[in-house]
């Protein structure tokens, strides 16, 4: 009996020891390329293919009951579709931990998504367009090499788009990480738990062309006050997965933070009127309560209030410019960056 007890005590210790060795000894050492600001004579315009007659509202981060209730979530995939359909969403992904929900998988607007990461610091990734789950993860607080190795493992599937989730939540990603990390597509800047603008500006200031995502990250789809506060308005998505993926890759969308939430489709479409003309000179039209232009290292480059528009042309020292629009009702719109290329 004593021997059995010793074995039972030893097994967890051996398991923990293996996890520590795997993470801190066996993980590859990554040679990070030198970070440098965007440079070049041309300006990348994420809205060069804008089509305001073809818009879609999207949420990519929602949880339901999964893994027999071991994870935090209520309802099922059908409940997510029905609730977000009622709010005018075209795309409403279910992002279970390490599991691709297949509800309505035959529909053209079905998007396979899962959330990767079960670890102490919530260093999570959202994997969009996945056909299978990447199981590799590191449980304990991750080094920069751990984080990059996991990103690279997920990116072995060439068809996926990768978002780094809620960086400022439990410091799953540190601001300085974004000066080095690469091989991903988005930062989940807007999330109920954390708004991570400093992470986004750190990545952009280091020359990493990544776009923002906004998601409800809802765990109880039946709670109205949790829905529709953070979302993405996508241009030229053609209401199908392939059009959506193309527009996401190009950055042909913007993110919205609506404090009241639960806006209907008509209200969401009204956001489009605020930025109907998006030009390479960073111009907007319609009356906006506050317009902010943000550049290298998150510097405020211009601020205008109660203006019908604003224009800005890149100066030789400028590397990127992103636009924030704040409406009178508190709704905030965040455009993807224009940057040197």
Order of alpha helices (4+ residues) and beta strands (2+ residues): alpha-beta-beta-alpha-beta-beta-beta-alpha-beta-beta-beta-alpha-beta-beta-alpha-beta-alpha-beta-beta-beta-beta-beta
